[in-house]
Amino acid sequence: MELAAAELEANGVTVYRFYTPNNSWEEIAVAAEGAHFLFYRGHGVYWSPMPYPTVGGFALKNDFISSDQIRADLNLAPNTIVMLYGCFTAGSSSIDDPPIDSVEAQRRVAQYSDPFFDIGAGGYYANWFGNAFQMFVRYLFQGLTLGNAYESFYDFNAATVERYTHPNHPDLAMWLDKDFWSDRWQYNNAFAGLPDQTLEDLFEVTAMELFPLTVSYIAEPTFPPRSYSVSVESTSTETFTWTATVTLGGLYWLNVTPLNGSSGDHMTVTLTPTALAPGIYSASIRVLASNPQIKNGDQTVAITLYIADQVHFVYLPLVRKP
């Protein structure tokens, strides 16, 4: 788990750790609010007798969390990536006797992954190798699709993988792979989800867009003030607040209002040439998003006021075809 956590943190992801005995489900649910990744390593959970048990959920210290609790209590980000290490999560378990067949492996993987897809997950990985999560994360942040990340792990075998459609979510793939261990086939490497999607496809990045990024006015000292509108927009449905700061504040020829707002708002920039001596007057407006996770959240609008003794205008005719 620490290998996976280090890989996530190296890619700018904030990681919350819950190691037994400090793994309260209530605290986990709070930390998981809006989470893009959810990892679990522990016992697999079964709720009815073997060999065809109902499976799913987490085994915490003195507590078992059911699939229905996952559906009810977790509010993850859309298209969350889930990775699980435990019995049943990839099909087989340590208590299977006799070994399971493909039909039972499919049933278990579908059942274990189902609550996560019900609440909007985009990918489900289950694997018994200690560094699998680390490598899956690395491949995903390298830009591989979810399916290619699964296929890039060294234990993947194109000759043994079984490819199906998730029975409860027919728009999703479900792939099962196995190794021959202890004189039997063990289903120990599974993927379900959207194989052709990348992290960039799944997780919409919100950025701040300013328009325009330059404002200029050519005027004579007797010209009237002129106002311009600068928009502050979000590239997604996520909203954010922002503040604006004028460099060389207190310039009497430049007025900006408002100096704070929300995405979708506009600033009015007013340039006043009255009684200014001929020359070039420059300033800038720094716009800073309050959320540091907003891409391009620190931008500058360049302001230039040109004062001339005399401004000459050239008027061109507009020709419009019928």
N, C-alpha and C positions, 0 to 999 in steps of 0.2 A: 504493500500500500504506500509505503514511503517512496518507493521508486516512482509510482504513478503520481504521487503528490508533488514530488520534485519536478517531474516533467510538466505538470500543469502549471506550477508556479514559474517555471522557466519561460512559459508562454504567456505570462501575465494574468493567470487565473488565481483568484483568491480561494484558498482551500481551508475548509473547516474540518477538523479531525474529531472523531468520536470513537475512542478506543475503550473497550471494556475495562473497568466497570463504569466509566463515565460516558454512557451512551443512552441517555434518556431519550425516548422517542419524541417527547414533546419538544426538547431542545433541538433534536435533529430536524423536526418538521419546520421549526422557526428558521434554522439556518438554511434549509433547502428552499425557502421561498425564492422563486425566480432562478433557481440553480440551473446551469447549463450542463453540468455533469453530476452524476450520482453513482458512487462506487460502494460496493459491499464485498467484504471477504469474511466468511464465517460459515456456520452450519447451514445447510439447506433445510428447509422446513417442509414437513409433510403432515397432513391433517387427518388422514384416514389410513387404514391398514395397507401394508404391502401385499402383493407386488405392484398394484395399480393405484397408488395413493393420489389423493388431491394434494397438489404441491403449490408453494408460493409463499413469499414473505421473508421476513428477517428474524433471526434469532439474536436478541439482545440480552444483556445481563438481566436475568430474572423476568424476561418478557419476550413473548412471541408476537410479532406483528403480522397480521394477515393481509392477504391481497386486498380485501375490502377496506382495511385501514389505510393502505397505501392510496387507494382511490379517493378516500374521503379526506385524508389529512395532508397529502403532499400537493403543493401548488408550484410545480416546477416551471421553468421556462418552456415555451413551445419548442418542440423538437429536441428535448434533452437527450444526451447520450448516457445510457445506463450500462454499467459493467459490473457483473456479479461473478464471484468465485464461491462455489459451494456445491454440495450434492444436489442433484436434480436440475440445477440451473442450465446445464448444457446437455442434460439427458440422463446420463448414468449417475449412480450413487455408490457409496462404499458398502451398502448393505444389500445390493441386488444379488439375489440367488434364486433362480439362475439369472444370467445376464439378460438385459432387456434387448428387444429387437427395435428396428427402426420405427415401427408404428408407435411404440411406447415412448421412445425418445422424442418423437415429434409432439406427442401429446403433452409431455412434461415441459418441453421448451415453450410450447405455445401457452400453456397454463401459467408458467412462471413469468413470462414476459407480458402477458395480457394486461395486468393492471397498469403497467407503465405506458403501454400504447393507448389504453383507455383514457389516460390523462394527458396524452399528447406527445409522448416521447417519439424521437426520430430514429434512434438506433439502440439496439440491445446486443451486448457482447457477453458471452459466458465462457470462461476458460479456466483450466486448472494449472496452468504454468505461472510461476511466480512473477515473471516480468512481462506477462502478456498485456496487462493494462498499460504499463509504461510504453510499450512498443505501439500499441494501438493509438494512444494519445500522440506519440511522436509522428506516426504516419498521418494522422488526421491533420495535425498542424503543419505538416509539410505540404498539404493541399490535396492529399489523396481522397478519393471518395470513400464512403463508409465501407462499401464492398471491397475496394482495393486494399484498404487498411487491413481488413480481415484476411484477405488472401496473401498479404505481404508478410504475415507472421510466420516464423520459420517452421512451426508445426503444421501449418496448413498443407494439405495434400490434395491436389486436384484429382487424384485417382480414387480417393475415398470419400470426398465431400458429397453430400446429398443436398440437392437444391429443391426447395418446395416453396409454396406460398403459405403465408401465415393463415391458418384456418379461420381465425376470428377477425382478422384484418386483411382482407384479400388484396388490398393495395400494397401490402408489404411483403418482402421476401423473407424466407426462413431457411437458413442453411445450417446443416449439421455435419460435423466432421468427427472422426474417431481414430483411436490408436489401439493397437493390439497389445494389451498389457495383461500380465498374469493369466495367460492362456485364454483370454477373452477379449472381445471388442468392447472398448469403453468410449461412450459418447462424451467427449470432454472439451469440445470447441464449437461453439454455436454463435450464429449471428442472425439477427432479425431486424428488419427496418427498411430504410430507403437506401439501397446499395449505390445508386448513381448520384447521390447528393454529397457535397462537401460541407465542411463546417461553415464556409462562407455562404453557401446556399441555404443552410438551415438556420443560421443565426444572423438575422438582419442587423447590420451595424448602423447605428444612428450617428449621423454626422451633422454638423452645423454648416449651413450655407448662407453666405452673405451676398447680397447683390444690390447695387454694384460695389466693387472693391475699390473703385477710384471715383472721386467727385471733383470736378473742376469747373471754374467760372472765369471767363474773360470779361472784364468790365472796366468802365471808366469810373473815376471817383464819384461821379454824380448818378451812377446807375442805381436802381432800386435793389433791395435784397432779393436773393433768389433761393428758393427752398428745393431740396431734393429728398426723395424717399429712399431709405436703405432698409431692405427686408432682412429679417433674421428667420431662417426656416429650418425645419427638421427634415431630414431625408427619409424618415419613417413616421409611423404613427406615434412613436414615443415623443413626449413633450419634455422640454427642459426650460429652465430660467437662465437669464443672462444679465450681465452688467456691462456698461460701456464707460470707458474712461478716455477723456480727451487729453492728449499730450500737450504740453505747454498750456495747461488749463488757465482759464481766465481771459483767453483771447476775445477781444470785444467784437472782432469781425466774424467769429464762428459761434454758432449756437446749436446744440444738439439736445433733442428732447424726444422721448424720455431717455434716461440713463440706465434704465433696467426694464425688463419685460420678460415675456415668455416666447417660445418659438411660435412663429406665425405673426408676431407683432412687427411693427415698422418703427424706425427712427426717422425723425425729420431733421435734416441737416440744412441749416440756413447760413448762407454766406452774405455778409453785408460789406459792400465796398465803400460805403460813404466816407468821404474825406481821407481816404488812404492815399499815401504817396505812391507813385508808380513803382512797381517792383513785383516780386513773386513772393507770395505768402504761403507757407506750408504748415500743415499739422497732420495729425492722424488720430483715428478713433480706434482704440483697442476694445474688441468685444470678446468677453470671456464667458463661456458656458459654466454654470455652477457645478455641473456633474463632470468630474474629470474623465469619465468613461466615454464622453461624447467625442467622436472623432472630429478633428479640425475644430476643436472647441476653443481655440485661442487664435483669433484672426484680427487683422488690422485693415481699416479703410483709410486710404490715402486721400488727403484733402489738399487741393491746390487752388489758390485764388491769384489770378493774374490781373494786375492793375496797369492799364496803359493810358497814356495821355488821350489817345483817340483810338477807338475801335472801328474798323471798317467792316461793313457787312456786304456780302455778295449773295444776291437772291437768285436762285435757279428756278426756272419754270418746271412745273410738274406736268408731265404728259401722261394722260391716262387713256388707254385703249378701251373702246366700248366693248 
